[in-house]
Amino acid sequence: MPAALAGSGLDFVFIDTEHIALDRAELSWMCQTYQQLGMAPLVRIPEPNPNLATMVLDGGAAGVIAPYVETAEQVRALVGAVKCRPLKGERLERYLQGESLGPELQQYIEQHNSQHTLVINVESTPAIAAIDDLLAVNGLDAVLVGPHDLSCSLGIPEQYDHPRFDQAMQTIIRKARARQVGAGIHFWGDVAQEVDWLRQGLNMLIHSADISLFVKQLRAELTHIQSELDPLNKKRESDTPGMIA
């Protein structure tokens, strides 16, 4: 898969370990291979756990996507894991609370973590209610809308054209961009809808998923083949129907 995507034009690749079962060795191989091919691997961890964030960075991830984040405290803990390595424990906590590190250590921390990206999923009404607090945490690079979970949290499952969903999207986009924080979405539906959100100000898009794109293309090609064969099959109704694999 990594080599096949090398010439695709993607700016980065999204590796999901929240919903997909991958062990550490598989994940590390994927991350390192994508890095060698010039595509930054962003890994979604199973939960907003700073230890998991550190683990995927150790495995070669260029960035971390944390699901279902709802509080500024969660964001700060993730910033500590992604942007402040190798600080840990009490020293990290004091730094996150505003204590100075001194010029040499500060420069080292910034350089050591300069290529690490932190993205949080915004996918619930509590997250939207707390969006100002989430965006105010220094070190956050982008917020990524989880449309399915967000629509369910809003009480309008998968109604992405509903006014309440549109209002939520506009709020997230406006406030994120005002803070100079990226705003994105992971969507697998209508491409025209993706374009509309990008025009509204989104600057990060995770388009569909590998298996979804495969199934969509397979269905389209099989439908075309079947439509070409239908006239022939009508002429040979007594014959055994052909099979396709």
CORHUMO-V885468 format. One record per pair of residues at least 6 apart in sequence whose C-alpha atoms are under 8 Angstrom apart, sorted by the first residue. I is the first residue (numbers start at 1). J is the second residue. Records with the same first field share a line. If there is no record, write none. Layout:
I->J / J
//
This chain:
2->30 / 33 / 34 / 37
3->37
6->37 / 38 / 39
10->39
11->39 / 40
12->39 / 40 / 41 / 42
13->34 / 39 / 40 / 41 / 42
14->41 / 42 / 43 / 44 / 206
15->41 / 42 / 43 / 44
16->43 / 44 / 45
17->43 / 44 / 45 / 46
18->44 / 45 / 46 / 47 / 67
19->46
24->59
27->56 / 59
28->56 / 59 / 60 / 61
29->59
31->40 / 41 / 59 / 60 / 61 / 62
32->59 / 60 / 61
34->40 / 41
35->41 / 60
40->61 / 62 / 63
41->61 / 62 / 63
42->61 / 62 / 63 / 64 / 65 / 117
43->56 / 61 / 62 / 63 / 64 / 65
44->64 / 65 / 66 / 67
45->52 / 53 / 56 / 64 / 65 / 66 / 67
46->52 / 66 / 67
47->66 / 67 / 68
48->66 / 67 / 68 / 69 / 74 / 78
49->66 / 78
50->77 / 78 / 80 / 81 / 82
51->81
53->64 / 66 / 78 / 81 / 82
54->81 / 82
56->64
57->63 / 64 / 82
62->115 / 116 / 117
63->82 / 116 / 117 / 118 / 119
64->82 / 116 / 117 / 118 / 119
65->118 / 119 / 120 / 121
66->118 / 119 / 120 / 121
67->120 / 121 / 122
68->120 / 121 / 122 / 123 / 124 / 127
69->75 / 120 / 121 / 122 / 123 / 127
70->122 / 124 / 126 / 127 / 130 / 134
71->127 / 130 / 133 / 134
72->130 / 133 / 134 / 137
75->120 / 134 / 137 / 140
76->96 / 137
78->118
79->118 / 138 / 139 / 140
80->87 / 88 / 92 / 96
82->113 / 116 / 117 / 118
83->109 / 110 / 113 / 114 / 116 / 139
84->92 / 109 / 110 / 113
85->109 / 112 / 113
86->109
95->101
117->140 / 141
118->139 / 140 / 141 / 142
119->140 / 141 / 142 / 143 / 144
120->140 / 142 / 143 / 144
121->143 / 144 / 145 / 146
122->128 / 143 / 144 / 145 / 146 / 150
123->145 / 146 / 147 / 148 / 149 / 150 / 151 / 153
124->149 / 150 / 153 / 154
125->150 / 153 / 154
127->134
128->168 / 172
131->172 / 175
132->175
135->176 / 179 / 181
136->179
140->181
141->181 / 182
142->176 / 181 / 182 / 183 / 184
143->176 / 181 / 182 / 183 / 184
144->183 / 184 / 185 / 186 / 204
145->183 / 184 / 185 / 186
146->185 / 186 / 187
147->158 / 160 / 185 / 186 / 187
148->157 / 158
149->157
151->157 / 158 / 159 / 160 / 165
152->158
154->164 / 165
156->162 / 165
159->165
160->166
170->200
172->183
173->183 / 200 / 201 / 202
174->201
176->182 / 183
177->183 / 201
182->202 / 203 / 204
183->201 / 202 / 203 / 204
184->202 / 203 / 204 / 205 / 206
185->202 / 204 / 205 / 206
186->205 / 206 / 207 / 208
187->194 / 205 / 206 / 207 / 208
188->207 / 208 / 209 / 212
189->208
194->205
233->241
//
